[in-house]
Amino acid sequence: MLHSVITTEITLKIFLLCSAASVLLGIAAAFVMTRNSCSSQSFCITIALLPLAVQMVIMLVNGNLGAGVAVAGAFSLVRFRSVPGSAREIAAIFFAMTLGLATGTGYLGLAALFFFIFAALKFGKGDEAERVLKITIPENLNYEGLFSDVFSQYLSSCSLEQIKTTNMGSLYELQYRVVFRQTQPPKAFF
């Protein structure tokens, strides 16, 4: 189990075996993420395909682990430079990269063991009633306390997570993390 399937060289059979393991473990990791938290579809697809991408990088550098980790690390910076992620999302990216690193070096049993530990810990478990609410308003509108009466009526909790400008600075996009009082948001609210 803790032995690599790659002995001296990478054959087509070994390559396909490692690739299949990467894809299956990546899809399973994405399933665990979606089961335990609110994640976007694009993030789930990224988690599903990231082990395969990292595995390919490791195999392309022909076993030079240091070069492979450096290249895969450069790829992972793309996520951190684009949209700030939550700690759960960043950990999921590192987890998916670790799966790819293990399958790329041929340690398929170790990758499977690591995945089962990940799944058993119920990684990414979040509040099932928690949602992200985005509101776009004009920049000249004072948004502090603007929605407090509506929020107090329909939400059990809310926190302002992010404020960013859109439409060349003429609009603000407010992103709230909210929990509705009911299990389903009321239809009249939207």
C-alpha positions as a Markdown table, in Angstrom:
| # | Residue | x | y | z |
|---|---|---|---|---|
| 1 | Met | 0.0 | 0.0 | 0.0 |
| 2 | Leu | 2.8 | 2.4 | 0.8 |
| 3 | His | 4.8 | 1.4 | -2.2 |
| 4 | Ser | 4.9 | 3.3 | -5.5 |
| 5 | Val | 3.6 | 1.6 | -8.7 |
| 6 | Ile | 6.3 | 3.5 | -10.6 |
| 7 | Thr | 9.4 | 1.4 | -10.4 |
| 8 | Thr | 11.9 | 2.5 | -13.1 |
| 9 | Glu | 10.0 | 4.2 | -15.9 |
| 10 | Ile | 6.5 | 5.4 | -16.6 |
| 11 | Thr | 4.7 | 3.0 | -19.0 |
| 12 | Leu | 1.4 | 3.6 | -20.6 |
| 13 | Lys | -0.3 | 1.1 | -18.2 |
| 14 | Ile | 1.1 | 2.9 | -15.2 |
| 15 | Phe | 0.2 | 6.3 | -16.6 |
| 16 | Leu | -3.4 | 5.3 | -17.2 |
| 17 | Leu | -3.6 | 3.7 | -13.8 |
| 18 | Cys | -2.4 | 6.8 | -12.0 |
| 19 | Ser | -4.6 | 9.0 | -14.2 |
| 20 | Ala | -7.7 | 6.9 | -13.4 |
| 21 | Ala | -6.9 | 7.1 | -9.7 |
| 22 | Ser | -6.5 | 10.9 | -9.9 |
| 23 | Val | -9.8 | 11.4 | -11.7 |
| 24 | Leu | -11.7 | 9.0 | -9.4 |
| 25 | Leu | -10.2 | 10.5 | -6.2 |
| 26 | Gly | -10.8 | 14.1 | -7.5 |
| 27 | Ile | -14.4 | 13.4 | -8.3 |
| 28 | Ala | -14.9 | 11.8 | -4.9 |
| 29 | Ala | -13.2 | 14.8 | -3.2 |
| 30 | Ala | -15.5 | 17.2 | -5.1 |
| 31 | Phe | -18.5 | 15.1 | -4.0 |
| 32 | Val | -17.3 | 15.4 | -0.3 |
| 33 | Met | -16.9 | 19.1 | -0.7 |
| 34 | Thr | -20.4 | 19.6 | -2.2 |
| 35 | Arg | -22.0 | 17.3 | 0.4 |
| 36 | Asn | -20.5 | 19.2 | 3.3 |
| 37 | Ser | -20.7 | 22.8 | 2.2 |
| 38 | Cys | -22.0 | 25.4 | -0.2 |
| 39 | Ser | -19.6 | 25.4 | -3.1 |
| 40 | Ser | -20.0 | 26.8 | -6.6 |
| 41 | Gln | -20.1 | 24.4 | -9.6 |
| 42 | Ser | -16.8 | 25.8 | -11.0 |
| 43 | Phe | -15.0 | 25.2 | -7.7 |
| 44 | Cys | -16.3 | 21.6 | -7.6 |
| 45 | Ile | -15.0 | 21.0 | -11.1 |
| 46 | Thr | -11.7 | 22.5 | -10.1 |
| 47 | Ile | -11.4 | 20.2 | -7.1 |
| 48 | Ala | -12.3 | 17.2 | -9.3 |
| 49 | Leu | -9.7 | 18.0 | -12.0 |
| 50 | Leu | -6.9 | 19.4 | -9.9 |
| 51 | Pro | -5.4 | 16.0 | -8.8 |
| 52 | Leu | -5.2 | 15.0 | -12.5 |
| 53 | Ala | -3.4 | 18.3 | -13.4 |
| 54 | Val | -0.9 | 18.0 | -10.6 |
| 55 | Gln | -0.3 | 14.3 | -11.4 |
| 56 | Met | 0.4 | 15.2 | -15.0 |
| 57 | Val | 2.9 | 17.9 | -13.9 |
| 58 | Ile | 4.7 | 15.5 | -11.5 |
| 59 | Met | 4.9 | 12.8 | -14.2 |
| 60 | Leu | 6.1 | 15.3 | -16.9 |
| 61 | Val | 9.0 | 16.5 | -14.8 |
| 62 | Asn | 10.0 | 12.8 | -14.9 |
| 63 | Gly | 10.1 | 12.1 | -11.2 |
| 64 | Asn | 12.0 | 15.2 | -10.1 |
| 65 | Leu | 9.8 | 15.9 | -7.1 |
| 66 | Gly | 11.3 | 19.3 | -6.3 |
| 67 | Ala | 10.7 | 20.7 | -9.8 |
| 68 | Gly | 7.2 | 19.2 | -9.9 |
| 69 | Val | 6.2 | 20.7 | -6.6 |
| 70 | Ala | 7.6 | 24.1 | -7.7 |
| 71 | Val | 5.5 | 24.0 | -10.9 |
| 72 | Ala | 2.4 | 22.8 | -9.2 |
| 73 | Gly | 2.9 | 25.5 | -6.5 |
| 74 | Ala | 3.0 | 28.1 | -9.2 |
| 75 | Phe | -0.3 | 26.8 | -10.6 |
| 76 | Ser | -1.9 | 27.0 | -7.1 |
| 77 | Leu | -1.1 | 30.7 | -6.8 |
| 78 | Val | -3.7 | 31.4 | -9.6 |
| 79 | Arg | -6.5 | 30.7 | -7.1 |
| 80 | Phe | -4.9 | 33.0 | -4.4 |
| 81 | Arg | -4.4 | 35.9 | -6.9 |
| 82 | Ser | -7.9 | 35.8 | -8.4 |
| 83 | Val | -10.7 | 35.6 | -5.7 |
| 84 | Pro | -10.0 | 35.4 | -2.0 |
| 85 | Gly | -11.1 | 32.0 | -0.9 |
| 86 | Ser | -12.3 | 30.9 | 2.5 |
| 87 | Ala | -10.1 | 28.7 | 4.7 |
| 88 | Arg | -12.2 | 25.7 | 3.7 |
| 89 | Glu | -11.7 | 26.4 | 0.0 |
| 90 | Ile | -7.9 | 26.8 | 0.4 |
| 91 | Ala | -7.6 | 23.6 | 2.4 |
| 92 | Ala | -9.6 | 21.8 | -0.3 |
| 93 | Ile | -7.2 | 23.0 | -3.0 |
| 94 | Phe | -4.2 | 21.8 | -1.0 |
| 95 | Phe | -6.0 | 18.5 | -0.4 |
| 96 | Ala | -6.6 | 18.1 | -4.1 |
| 97 | Met | -3.0 | 19.0 | -4.9 |
| 98 | Thr | -1.8 | 16.4 | -2.4 |
| 99 | Leu | -3.9 | 13.7 | -4.0 |
| 100 | Gly | -2.4 | 14.6 | -7.4 |
| 101 | Leu | 1.1 | 14.6 | -5.9 |
| 102 | Ala | 0.6 | 11.2 | -4.4 |
| 103 | Thr | -0.9 | 9.7 | -7.6 |
| 104 | Gly | 1.8 | 11.4 | -9.7 |
| 105 | Thr | 4.5 | 9.7 | -7.8 |
| 106 | Gly | 2.7 | 6.4 | -7.9 |
| 107 | Tyr | 1.5 | 6.1 | -4.3 |
| 108 | Leu | -2.0 | 5.2 | -5.2 |
| 109 | Gly | -2.7 | 3.4 | -1.9 |
| 110 | Leu | -1.5 | 6.3 | 0.1 |
| 111 | Ala | -3.6 | 8.7 | -1.9 |
| 112 | Ala | -6.7 | 6.5 | -1.3 |
| 113 | Leu | -5.9 | 6.3 | 2.5 |
| 114 | Phe | -5.5 | 10.1 | 2.6 |
| 115 | Phe | -8.8 | 10.5 | 0.9 |
| 116 | Phe | -10.6 | 8.3 | 3.3 |
| 117 | Ile | -9.2 | 10.1 | 6.2 |
| 118 | Phe | -10.3 | 13.4 | 4.6 |
| 119 | Ala | -13.8 | 12.0 | 4.0 |
| 120 | Ala | -14.1 | 10.5 | 7.5 |
| 121 | Leu | -13.4 | 13.9 | 9.1 |
| 122 | Lys | -16.4 | 15.4 | 7.3 |
| 123 | Phe | -14.1 | 18.0 | 5.9 |
| 124 | Gly | -15.8 | 21.2 | 4.8 |
| 125 | Lys | -18.8 | 20.7 | 7.1 |
| 126 | Gly | -20.7 | 23.9 | 7.1 |
| 127 | Asp | -24.0 | 25.2 | 8.2 |
| 128 | Glu | -26.5 | 23.7 | 5.7 |
| 129 | Ala | -28.8 | 26.7 | 6.1 |
| 130 | Glu | -26.0 | 29.2 | 5.4 |
| 131 | Arg | -26.2 | 31.0 | 2.1 |
| 132 | Val | -24.3 | 33.8 | 0.3 |
| 133 | Leu | -26.4 | 36.9 | -0.5 |
| 134 | Lys | -25.1 | 39.4 | -3.0 |
| 135 | Ile | -26.7 | 42.9 | -3.3 |
| 136 | Thr | -25.6 | 45.5 | -5.8 |
| 137 | Ile | -26.3 | 49.1 | -4.9 |
| 138 | Pro | -25.3 | 52.6 | -6.2 |
| 139 | Glu | -22.0 | 53.9 | -4.8 |
| 140 | Asn | -23.6 | 57.0 | -3.3 |
| 141 | Leu | -26.1 | 55.0 | -1.2 |
| 142 | Asn | -25.2 | 54.6 | 2.4 |
| 143 | Tyr | -25.5 | 50.8 | 2.9 |
| 144 | Glu | -24.8 | 50.7 | 6.7 |
| 145 | Gly | -28.0 | 49.6 | 8.4 |
| 146 | Leu | -29.9 | 49.9 | 5.1 |
| 147 | Phe | -31.2 | 46.3 | 5.1 |
| 148 | Ser | -31.3 | 45.7 | 8.9 |
| 149 | Asp | -35.1 | 45.8 | 9.1 |
| 150 | Val | -35.5 | 43.2 | 6.3 |
| 151 | Phe | -32.7 | 41.1 | 7.6 |
| 152 | Ser | -34.1 | 41.1 | 11.1 |
| 153 | Gln | -37.4 | 39.9 | 9.7 |
| 154 | Tyr | -36.2 | 37.1 | 7.5 |
| 155 | Leu | -32.7 | 36.1 | 8.8 |
| 156 | Ser | -31.5 | 34.5 | 12.0 |
| 157 | Ser | -28.0 | 35.7 | 11.3 |
| 158 | Cys | -26.0 | 37.7 | 8.8 |
| 159 | Ser | -22.5 | 39.0 | 8.4 |
| 160 | Leu | -21.1 | 41.3 | 5.8 |
| 161 | Glu | -18.2 | 39.3 | 4.2 |
| 162 | Gln | -17.1 | 41.5 | 1.3 |
| 163 | Ile | -17.6 | 44.8 | -0.4 |
| 164 | Lys | -16.3 | 45.5 | -3.9 |
| 165 | Thr | -16.9 | 48.0 | -6.6 |
| 166 | Thr | -18.4 | 46.9 | -9.9 |
| 167 | Asn | -19.3 | 48.7 | -13.2 |
| 168 | Met | -16.2 | 50.8 | -13.2 |
| 169 | Gly | -16.7 | 51.9 | -9.6 |
| 170 | Ser | -20.3 | 53.2 | -10.0 |
| 171 | Leu | -21.8 | 50.3 | -8.0 |
| 172 | Tyr | -21.0 | 48.4 | -4.8 |
| 173 | Glu | -21.5 | 44.7 | -4.5 |
| 174 | Leu | -22.2 | 43.7 | -0.9 |
| 175 | Gln | -21.7 | 40.0 | -0.1 |
| 176 | Tyr | -23.4 | 38.8 | 3.0 |
| 177 | Arg | -23.3 | 35.3 | 4.6 |
| 178 | Val | -26.8 | 34.7 | 5.9 |
| 179 | Val | -28.9 | 32.1 | 7.6 |
| 180 | Phe | -32.6 | 32.2 | 6.9 |
| 181 | Arg | -35.1 | 31.7 | 9.7 |
| 182 | Gln | -37.0 | 29.1 | 7.7 |
| 183 | Thr | -35.3 | 26.1 | 5.9 |
| 184 | Gln | -36.2 | 27.7 | 2.5 |
| 185 | Pro | -35.9 | 31.4 | 1.7 |
| 186 | Pro | -39.3 | 33.0 | 1.3 |
| 187 | Lys | -40.3 | 33.5 | -2.3 |
| 188 | Ala | -41.4 | 37.1 | -1.7 |
| 189 | Phe | -37.9 | 38.0 | -0.4 |
| 190 | Phe | -36.4 | 37.7 | -3.8 |
